[in-house]
Amino acid sequence: MQKNYQFEKRRKEMDKKAKKEEKRRRKLEAERAPAPAEVAAPAPPVQTP
């Protein structure tokens, strides 16, 4: 019995496309709402001698 290479190739391409789309979505979310750690952390006070 032969393998269906076309199916495997299409499935691999679909997985790759889905992964790329998920990465794009996460990047957009990060741009819209910065991470809470960055927002909550105040700048350290500057000490003058």
C-alpha positions in Angstrom: 0.0 0.0 0.0 1.4 3.4 -1.0 1.3 6.5 1.2 -0.7 9.5 0.1 2.1 12.0 -0.1 -0.2 14.8 -1.5 -2.3 14.5 1.7 0.7 14.6 3.9 2.1 17.6 2.1 -1.2 19.5 2.2 -1.6 18.7 5.9 2.0 20.0 6.6 1.3 23.2 4.7 -2.0 23.7 6.6 -0.3 23.2 9.9 2.4 25.6 9.0 -0.2 28.2 7.9 -2.1 27.8 11.1 1.0 28.2 13.2 1.9 31.4 11.3 -1.6 32.8 11.8 -1.5 32.1 15.5 1.8 33.8 15.8 0.5 36.8 13.9 -2.6 37.0 16.2 -0.4 36.8 19.4 1.8 39.6 18.0 -1.2 41.8 17.3 -2.6 41.2 20.8 0.8 42.1 22.4 0.8 45.4 20.4 -2.7 46.3 21.5 -2.3 45.5 25.2 1.2 45.7 26.6 2.2 43.0 29.1 1.0 43.9 32.7 4.5 43.5 34.0 5.7 46.4 31.8 2.8 48.6 32.7 2.9 48.0 36.4 6.7 48.4 36.9 7.5 52.1 37.7 10.8 53.6 36.6 13.4 53.4 39.3 14.1 56.7 41.1 17.2 58.6 40.1 19.5 59.4 43.0 21.5 62.6 42.9 24.8 62.8 44.8 
